[in-house]
Amino acid sequence: MDMDLVIREASLDDAPLLAHLTRACWANKVAPSSTGHKETSESVAQELQQGGGFILLVNEEPAGSVRWRALDADSSTWEMRRMGILPAFRGEALSQHLLEAVIHHAQTAGVEELRLGVRSDQARLVDLYTAYEFELAPELEYDQEYKQEHTHANPNEPAPHVMRRYL
């Protein structure tokens, strides 16, 4: 498959597209109780103002996205969120392009650490992130204190594994 790949930074005008991409990428893939299935343009726009996002285009068609935001307590640490690839584009290792884009952008911005949560039912993703020098950080478990600071942790699901990479 000949693919022209472009990753572009998302603007506030992209909030509806990002909300749609997250819902479409997560459909039939992520537990139905996940808040990603209920994303709105408003919630995405608010999150973009606290961080940013990238949209992956394949032959000029949106194929996936990822977002990040600075942790309130420490702006030198970013949390990666909501990475996903549409079903029609899976199997081409495209999420790696989004992951590399966030890592590079964080390094350029002087960020010291990236964190992400991996759902307990997505264990194969731990291997992907480990290949990019992320490591499990059990000391950062989504405990009550972490849940208050990060309101997206879903109380209806097992706590995600937190992974980190120092830059």
Number of C-alpha atoms within 10 A of each C-alpha: 4 6 10 10 16 15 17 14 15 19 15 18 10 18 22 16 19 29 22 18 25 24 21 18 23 21 15 10 11 16 15 12 12 16 13 22 18 13 18 17 17 13 13 22 20 13 18 20 12 13 17 21 28 23 26 25 17 17 12 12 12 19 22 28 29 25 24 23 19 19 17 12 8 11 14 15 22 23 19 22 18 21 21 24 26 18 15 9 14 14 9 11 10 18 21 13 14 24 19 12 19 21 19 13 13 19 15 9 10 11 19 15 19 24 23 22 22 19 17 15 13 13 11 10 13 19 13 14 19 14 10 13 13 20 17 19 15 11 9 14 17 21 12 11 9 12 15 11 14 14 9 12 20 15 13 9 13 12 17 17 20 21 23 23 19 13 14
